[in-house]
Amino acid sequence: MHRLALALATGAVLAAAWRAPGQYLAIGGGIAAIGTGWIAYGRRGSPGGARLAAAGAITVGGIGLLLGALRVAIAVAALGHLERMLG
């Protein structure tokens, strides 16, 4: 489970750097990585390394989520600016 969370988190950060649909993939991948990492971290019987990897996936997934949301916010702000310029 922790490997899936790490893969989702890595995918979210990489998707934040892609073109147009990348920001939405980053948001979705970040949410999925946080949820999967939370489940993997909550397993008390797992070894320490697996729980640490799950906690890292939560962190990296959160970074991917924030980067994707920031790109969406910048695009919305740019559209608002263009609308004010054009009247």
Secondary structure, DSSP 8 states (H G I E B T S, - for coil): -HHHHHHHHHHHHHHHTSSTTHHHHHHHHHHHHHHHHHHHHT-TTS-HHHHHHHHHHHHHHHHHHHHHHHHHHHHHHHHHHHHHHH-
